[in-house]
């Protein structure tokens, strides 16, 4: 059942409006139809009571030998009139509310004793041949049944009036069948109302949810670039308030990142001076072995600072995105590394146009592929694409990474090789920079150990 319900806010709002207003429209039509049917019946009862009273008055005032002629003359296809020594109706037939109402009409018009008048009022359908006049509730139930099934109702009235000489004049008539509730006019009215509500609701809801859609797109862009332009504050007051809070959050994030980047660059720059002084003092160390160890440590520190400065510079000076052939970009990286003597293979792929920051993507791919060559001996690169995501897979034949450290290797300055030797590893920023670039494009880098051995790095980029 939940699968049939719309998932969007606009769809759910339109569904609620359509269901609510359609139900209220049908109930209003049912109440109107019921009131209209009741008014027509009351009017018909009054007219019939007047007709019965007139015929009764004429028969009552006529001489006894002429009453038969008056009765035969009063007979018609719409009203059956008979004269009999006894009433043709049971005395208990006037206990229901509709019969009692018609009886009061007759008693008032004829000015006779109520015991001299017997009335029977029936409401019968073709599908359900039973009286619905025992109570107002039963009468309403019969009309609701008629509205739901469409079976027409026929109204039967029988009355008996006692004359002065003890004879009874009996009347019987049948009212025409009432019209169907689900008439063509009712169906057309409901259809027009539903269409009008759907069109108007669609226009209103789309207008109200347009700022929310812009809000969602801005949130997605913020995950890729914190420097995107703020969202225009439009829509209902609640939406404008949420957009205003979102814009303020974006501004705070921008300032936080700028302050962090500037502080990182400043610290890395200032550390170069004491390192240079330490390098000069190391030259005066007489123990050659200790001197070389000190210089190696200082060189490693300088390399880490240089990498940090490069990372901070790239973070502070972001390039503008543009559309490139990502397959050609990956192929050029692999060809350059292969020409340099590294074991890098690339499965050629079709042209894949992608909007990105090409120099940043190139740096991220270079870091990942270089990491595979350095620790796995070789790199096999392939690409795939579907409707939602683009993947660049880099496999190596190395020993892999312990499962407990698959996420830790993305931490800045983290190295699996603990010796910190420049010959066995870099500064520990390669994968951290690659993941940062992937996140800036709304993507991710996932590491996993292959069952056949080696490590697999999957770079996922959204379309």
C-alpha positions as CSV (number, residue, x, y, z in Angstrom):
1,X,0.0,0.0,0.0
2,X,2.8,2.4,0.8
3,X,4.3,1.9,-2.6
4,X,1.2,3.4,-4.2
5,X,1.4,6.5,-2.1
6,X,3.4,9.4,-3.6
7,X,6.8,10.0,-1.9
8,X,7.2,13.7,-2.7
9,X,5.7,16.5,-0.5
10,X,3.8,17.9,-3.5
11,X,2.3,14.5,-4.4
12,X,1.2,13.8,-0.8
13,X,-0.3,17.3,-0.4
14,X,-2.3,17.0,-3.7
15,X,-3.5,13.6,-2.6
16,X,-4.7,14.9,0.7
17,X,-6.5,17.8,-1.0
18,X,-8.1,15.6,-3.6
19,X,-9.3,12.9,-1.2
20,X,-10.5,15.4,1.4
21,X,-12.3,17.7,-1.0
22,X,-13.8,14.9,-3.0
23,X,-15.2,13.2,0.1
24,X,-16.6,16.5,1.3
25,X,-18.1,17.1,-2.1
26,X,-19.7,13.7,-2.3
27,X,-21.1,14.0,1.3
28,X,-22.5,17.5,0.5
29,X,-24.2,16.1,-2.6
30,X,-25.6,13.3,-0.6
31,X,-27.0,15.7,2.0
32,X,-28.4,17.9,-0.7
33,X,-29.9,14.9,-2.5
34,X,-31.4,13.6,0.7
35,X,-32.9,17.0,1.6
36,X,-34.2,17.5,-1.9
37,X,-35.8,14.1,-1.9
38,X,-37.4,14.7,1.5
39,X,-38.8,18.1,0.4
40,X,-40.2,16.6,-2.8
41,X,-41.8,13.8,-0.7
42,X,-43.3,16.3,1.8
43,X,-44.7,18.4,-1.0
44,X,-46.1,15.3,-2.7
45,X,-47.7,14.1,0.6
46,X,-49.3,17.5,1.1
47,X,-50.8,17.5,-2.4
48,X,-52.0,14.0,-2.0
49,X,-53.5,14.8,1.3
50,X,-55.4,17.7,-0.2
51,X,-56.6,15.5,-3.0
52,X,-57.8,12.7,-0.7
53,X,-59.5,15.3,1.6
54,X,-61.4,16.8,-1.4
55,X,-62.6,13.4,-2.6
56,X,-63.6,12.4,0.9
57,X,-65.5,15.7,1.4
58,X,-67.4,15.2,-1.8
59,X,-68.3,11.6,-1.1
60,X,-69.2,12.4,2.5
61,X,-71.6,15.2,1.4
62,X,-73.2,13.2,-1.5
63,X,-76.4,11.2,-1.0
64,X,-75.8,7.5,-0.1
65,X,-77.2,6.3,-3.4
66,X,-74.8,8.6,-5.4
67,X,-71.6,7.8,-3.5
68,X,-70.7,4.9,-5.8
69,X,-70.8,7.2,-8.8
70,X,-68.5,9.7,-7.1
71,X,-66.1,7.0,-6.2
72,X,-66.0,5.6,-9.7
73,X,-65.6,9.1,-11.1
74,X,-62.7,9.8,-8.7
75,X,-60.8,6.7,-9.8
76,X,-57.8,7.4,-12.1
77,X,-54.6,5.7,-13.1
78,X,-52.7,7.7,-10.5
79,X,-55.2,7.2,-7.7
80,X,-57.3,4.1,-6.9
81,X,-60.4,4.9,-4.8
82,X,-62.8,2.2,-3.4
83,X,-65.7,2.2,-1.0
84,X,-66.0,-0.7,1.5
85,X,-67.6,-1.5,4.8
86,X,-64.2,-2.0,6.4
87,X,-60.8,-0.4,6.1
88,X,-58.4,-2.3,3.8
89,X,-55.5,-1.4,6.0
90,X,-54.3,-2.7,9.4
91,X,-54.8,-0.3,12.2
92,X,-51.1,-0.6,13.2
93,X,-49.9,0.6,9.8
94,X,-49.9,4.3,11.0
95,X,-47.3,3.8,13.7
96,X,-44.3,4.8,11.6
97,X,-43.3,8.5,11.5
98,X,-44.0,9.1,7.8
99,X,-47.5,7.7,8.0
100,X,-48.1,9.7,11.2
101,X,-47.1,12.9,9.4
102,X,-49.4,12.2,6.5
103,X,-52.2,11.2,8.9
104,X,-51.9,14.6,10.6
105,X,-52.3,16.4,7.3
106,X,-55.5,14.4,6.6
107,X,-57.0,14.8,10.0
108,X,-56.5,18.6,9.9
109,X,-57.9,18.9,6.3
110,X,-60.9,16.5,6.9
111,X,-61.5,17.8,10.4
112,X,-62.2,14.2,11.5
113,X,-61.3,12.2,14.6
114,X,-57.8,10.6,14.3
115,X,-59.3,7.1,14.9
116,X,-61.3,7.5,11.7
117,X,-58.2,7.8,9.6
118,X,-55.6,5.1,8.8
119,X,-52.5,5.8,6.7
120,X,-49.8,3.5,5.4
121,X,-46.7,5.0,3.7
122,X,-44.1,2.7,2.2
123,X,-40.8,3.3,0.5
124,X,-39.7,0.3,-1.6
125,X,-36.7,-0.3,-3.9
126,X,-36.5,-2.9,-6.6
127,X,-33.5,-4.6,-4.9
128,X,-34.9,-4.4,-1.3
129,X,-38.6,-4.9,-0.9
130,X,-39.1,-3.8,2.7
131,X,-40.5,-0.7,4.4
132,X,-37.9,2.1,5.2
133,X,-40.4,4.3,7.0
134,X,-40.3,2.7,10.4
135,X,-38.1,5.5,11.6
136,X,-36.1,8.5,10.3
137,X,-32.9,6.4,10.7
138,X,-34.4,3.6,8.5
139,X,-35.5,6.2,6.0
140,X,-32.0,7.7,5.8
141,X,-30.5,4.2,5.6
142,X,-32.7,3.4,2.6
143,X,-31.7,6.6,0.9
144,X,-28.0,6.0,1.5
145,X,-28.5,2.5,0.1
146,X,-30.2,4.0,-3.0
147,X,-27.3,6.5,-3.4
148,X,-24.6,3.7,-3.2
149,X,-26.4,1.1,-5.3
150,X,-28.3,3.3,-7.7
151,X,-31.5,1.3,-7.2
152,X,-34.5,3.7,-7.6
153,X,-37.0,4.0,-4.8
154,X,-40.8,3.9,-5.3
155,X,-43.2,5.5,-2.8
156,X,-46.5,3.9,-2.1
157,X,-49.3,5.6,-0.1
158,X,-52.5,3.9,1.2
159,X,-55.1,5.6,3.2
160,X,-58.5,4.8,4.7
161,X,-61.1,7.3,5.9
162,X,-64.3,6.4,7.8
163,X,-67.5,8.1,6.6
164,X,-70.5,9.1,8.8
165,X,-72.5,6.0,8.0
166,X,-69.6,3.7,9.0
167,X,-68.3,2.9,5.5
168,X,-64.7,3.4,4.7
169,X,-63.3,5.0,1.6
170,X,-59.9,3.6,0.6
171,X,-57.2,5.3,-1.4
172,X,-54.0,3.9,-3.0
173,X,-51.5,5.6,-5.1
174,X,-47.9,5.2,-6.2
175,X,-45.4,8.0,-6.5
176,X,-42.9,7.9,-9.4
177,X,-39.5,6.4,-8.7
178,X,-36.9,8.8,-7.4
179,X,-34.0,9.6,-9.5
180,X,-30.6,8.0,-9.2
181,X,-28.0,9.7,-7.0
182,X,-25.2,8.9,-9.4
183,X,-26.8,10.8,-12.3
184,X,-24.8,12.1,-15.2
185,X,-24.9,15.6,-13.7
186,X,-23.5,14.3,-10.3
187,X,-20.7,12.4,-12.0
188,X,-19.9,15.4,-14.2
189,X,-19.9,17.7,-11.2
190,X,-17.6,15.4,-9.3
191,X,-15.2,14.9,-12.2
192,X,-15.0,18.7,-12.9
193,X,-14.4,19.4,-9.3
194,X,-11.6,16.8,-9.1
195,X,-9.9,18.1,-12.2
196,X,-10.1,21.7,-11.0
197,X,-8.7,20.8,-7.6
198,X,-5.9,18.7,-9.1
199,X,-4.8,21.5,-11.5
200,X,-5.1,24.3,-8.9
201,X,-3.4,22.2,-6.2
202,X,-0.6,21.2,-8.6
203,X,0.1,24.9,-9.4
204,X,-0.1,26.0,-5.7
205,X,2.0,23.1,-4.3
206,X,4.7,23.4,-7.0
207,X,4.9,27.1,-6.3
208,X,5.2,26.4,-2.6
209,X,7.8,23.6,-2.9
210,X,9.9,25.3,-5.5
211,X,12.1,27.0,-2.8
212,X,12.5,23.6,-1.1
213,X,13.8,22.1,-4.4
214,X,16.2,25.0,-4.7
215,X,17.1,24.4,-1.0
216,X,17.9,20.7,-1.7
217,X,20.0,21.5,-4.8
218,X,21.9,24.1,-2.8
219,X,22.6,21.6,0.0
220,X,24.0,19.2,-2.6
221,X,26.2,21.9,-4.1
222,X,27.4,22.9,-0.6
223,X,28.8,19.4,-0.2
224,X,30.9,19.9,-3.3
225,X,31.9,23.6,-2.9
226,X,31.5,25.7,0.2
227,X,31.9,28.8,-1.9
228,X,28.7,28.5,-3.9
229,X,26.4,31.4,-4.0
230,X,23.8,31.6,-1.2
231,X,20.2,30.4,-1.8
232,X,17.6,33.0,-2.6
233,X,15.2,33.5,0.3
234,X,11.8,32.9,-1.1
235,X,8.6,30.9,-0.4
236,X,6.5,30.7,2.8
237,X,7.9,32.2,6.0
238,X,9.0,28.8,7.4
239,X,10.9,28.0,4.2
240,X,12.5,31.5,4.1
241,X,13.6,31.0,7.7
242,X,15.2,27.6,7.0
243,X,17.0,29.1,3.9
244,X,18.2,32.0,6.0
245,X,19.6,29.6,8.6
246,X,21.2,27.5,5.8
247,X,22.9,30.6,4.3
248,X,24.3,31.6,7.7
249,X,25.6,28.1,8.3
250,X,27.3,28.2,4.8
251,X,28.9,31.5,5.6
252,X,30.2,30.2,9.0
253,X,31.6,27.1,7.3
254,X,33.3,29.2,4.7
255,X,35.0,31.4,7.4
256,X,36.0,28.3,9.4
257,X,37.6,26.7,6.4
258,X,39.4,29.9,5.4
259,X,40.7,30.4,8.9
260,X,41.9,26.8,9.1
261,X,43.6,27.0,5.7
262,X,45.3,30.3,6.5
263,X,46.4,29.1,9.9
264,X,47.8,25.8,8.4
265,X,49.7,27.7,5.7
266,X,51.0,30.2,8.3
267,X,52.3,27.5,10.6
268,X,53.9,25.5,7.8
269,X,55.6,28.6,6.5
270,X,56.9,29.7,9.9
271,X,58.3,26.3,10.6
272,X,60.7,26.6,7.6
273,X,62.9,29.2,9.4
274,X,63.7,27.0,12.5
275,X,64.2,24.0,10.2
276,X,66.7,25.9,8.1
277,X,68.5,27.0,11.3
278,X,68.6,23.4,12.5
279,X,70.0,22.3,9.2
280,X,72.9,24.8,9.5
281,X,73.6,23.7,13.1
282,X,73.5,20.0,12.0
283,X,76.5,20.7,9.7
284,X,78.6,21.3,12.9
285,X,77.9,17.8,14.3
286,X,81.2,15.9,14.3
287,X,79.6,12.4,14.5
288,X,79.0,11.7,10.8
289,X,76.3,9.0,11.5
290,X,74.4,11.3,13.9
291,X,74.8,14.1,11.5
292,X,73.2,12.2,8.6
293,X,70.3,11.0,10.8
294,X,69.6,14.6,11.9
295,X,69.7,15.9,8.3
296,X,67.4,13.0,7.2
297,X,64.9,13.9,9.9
298,X,65.0,17.6,9.0
299,X,64.6,16.7,5.3
300,X,61.5,14.6,6.2
301,X,60.1,17.5,8.2
302,X,60.7,19.9,5.3
303,X,59.0,17.5,2.9
304,X,56.0,17.2,5.2
305,X,55.8,21.0,5.5
306,X,56.0,21.4,1.7
307,X,53.2,18.9,1.2
308,X,51.1,20.7,3.8
309,X,51.7,24.0,2.1
310,X,50.8,22.5,-1.3
311,X,47.6,21.1,0.3
312,X,46.7,24.4,1.9
313,X,47.4,26.3,-1.3
314,X,45.2,23.9,-3.4
315,X,42.4,24.2,-0.8
316,X,42.5,28.0,-0.7
317,X,42.8,28.5,-4.5
318,X,40.1,26.3,-6.0
319,X,39.9,26.2,-9.8
320,X,36.7,26.7,-11.7
321,X,34.9,23.5,-12.8
322,X,34.6,22.6,-16.4
323,X,33.6,19.7,-18.6
324,X,36.4,17.4,-19.6
325,X,36.7,13.9,-21.1
326,X,37.4,12.0,-17.9
327,X,38.5,8.8,-19.8
328,X,41.2,10.8,-21.6
329,X,42.3,12.4,-18.4
330,X,42.8,9.0,-16.7
331,X,44.5,7.6,-19.8
332,X,47.0,10.5,-19.8
333,X,47.9,9.9,-16.2
334,X,48.4,6.2,-16.8
335,X,50.5,6.8,-19.9
336,X,52.7,9.3,-18.2
337,X,53.4,6.9,-15.3
338,X,53.9,4.0,-17.6
339,X,56.4,6.0,-19.7
340,X,58.2,6.7,-16.4
341,X,58.8,3.0,-15.9
342,X,56.0,2.3,-13.5
343,X,53.7,-0.8,-14.0
344,X,50.4,0.9,-14.8
345,X,47.7,-0.6,-17.0
346,X,44.5,1.1,-18.1
347,X,41.5,-0.5,-19.8
348,X,40.4,1.9,-22.5
349,X,36.9,3.2,-22.2
350,X,34.5,5.3,-24.2
351,X,34.3,9.0,-23.9
352,X,32.9,10.1,-20.6
353,X,32.1,13.8,-20.3
354,X,32.2,15.0,-16.8
355,X,32.0,18.4,-15.1
356,X,34.9,18.7,-12.5
357,X,38.0,20.6,-11.4
358,X,40.4,18.8,-13.7
359,X,43.7,19.6,-12.0
360,X,42.2,18.6,-8.6
361,X,40.8,15.3,-10.1
362,X,44.2,14.7,-11.8
363,X,46.0,15.1,-8.5
364,X,43.6,12.8,-6.6
365,X,43.9,10.1,-9.3
366,X,47.7,10.5,-9.4
367,X,47.9,10.1,-5.6
368,X,45.8,6.9,-5.6
369,X,47.5,5.3,-8.6
370,X,51.0,6.2,-7.3
371,X,50.0,4.8,-3.9
372,X,49.1,1.5,-5.6
373,X,52.4,1.3,-7.5
374,X,54.4,2.3,-4.5
375,X,52.9,-0.3,-2.1
376,X,51.4,-2.8,-4.4
377,X,54.0,-2.9,-7.2
378,X,51.6,-2.2,-10.0
379,X,48.2,-0.6,-10.8
380,X,45.4,-1.8,-13.0
381,X,42.9,1.0,-13.7
382,X,39.5,0.7,-15.2
383,X,36.3,2.9,-15.4
384,X,32.6,2.3,-15.4
385,X,29.5,4.5,-15.4
386,X,25.8,4.2,-14.8
387,X,22.9,6.6,-14.5
388,X,23.8,7.7,-11.0
389,X,27.6,7.3,-10.4
390,X,30.9,7.1,-12.2
391,X,33.5,4.8,-10.8
392,X,37.3,4.6,-11.3
393,X,38.7,1.4,-9.9
394,X,42.4,1.0,-9.1
395,X,43.7,-2.5,-8.2
396,X,47.2,-3.5,-7.0
397,X,48.9,-6.8,-6.2
398,X,50.3,-5.8,-2.9
399,X,49.8,-7.2,0.6
400,X,46.7,-5.1,1.2
401,X,45.8,-3.2,4.4
402,X,44.5,-4.6,7.7
403,X,40.7,-4.2,7.8
404,X,41.0,-2.2,11.0
405,X,43.1,0.4,9.2
406,X,41.2,0.8,6.0
407,X,39.7,4.1,7.2
408,X,42.7,5.3,9.2
409,X,45.0,5.5,6.1
410,X,42.9,8.6,5.0
411,X,44.0,10.5,8.1
412,X,46.6,13.2,7.4
413,X,50.3,12.1,8.0
414,X,49.2,8.5,8.7
415,X,51.5,5.9,7.3
416,X,51.4,2.1,7.4
417,X,55.2,2.1,7.2
418,X,56.3,3.3,10.6
419,X,60.0,4.1,9.8
420,X,59.1,7.5,8.3
421,X,61.8,7.0,5.7
422,X,61.4,9.0,2.5
423,X,62.6,6.0,0.5
424,X,59.7,3.9,1.7
425,X,56.9,6.4,1.8
426,X,55.9,10.0,1.5
427,X,54.5,12.4,4.0
428,X,51.2,10.5,4.5
429,X,49.0,13.1,2.8
430,X,48.4,11.4,-0.5
431,X,45.2,9.6,0.3
432,X,44.0,12.3,2.6
433,X,44.2,14.9,-0.2
434,X,42.6,12.4,-2.7
435,X,39.6,11.9,-0.4
436,X,39.3,15.6,0.2
437,X,39.1,16.2,-3.5
438,X,36.6,13.4,-4.0
439,X,34.4,14.9,-1.2
440,X,34.6,18.3,-2.8
441,X,33.1,16.8,-5.9
442,X,30.4,15.1,-3.9
443,X,32.0,11.7,-4.2
444,X,33.9,9.2,-2.1
445,X,37.0,6.9,-2.1
446,X,36.4,3.4,-0.8
447,X,39.2,0.9,0.0
448,X,38.8,-2.8,0.3
449,X,41.0,-5.9,0.2
450,X,40.5,-8.1,-2.8
451,X,39.8,-11.8,-2.3
452,X,42.5,-12.8,-4.8
453,X,45.0,-10.5,-3.0
454,X,45.9,-6.9,-3.2
455,X,44.0,-3.7,-2.5
456,X,41.2,-2.1,-4.4
457,X,40.6,1.7,-4.4
458,X,37.2,2.8,-5.8
459,X,36.8,6.5,-6.6
460,X,33.0,7.3,-6.9
461,X,31.9,10.5,-8.5
462,X,28.2,11.4,-8.9
463,X,26.8,12.4,-12.3
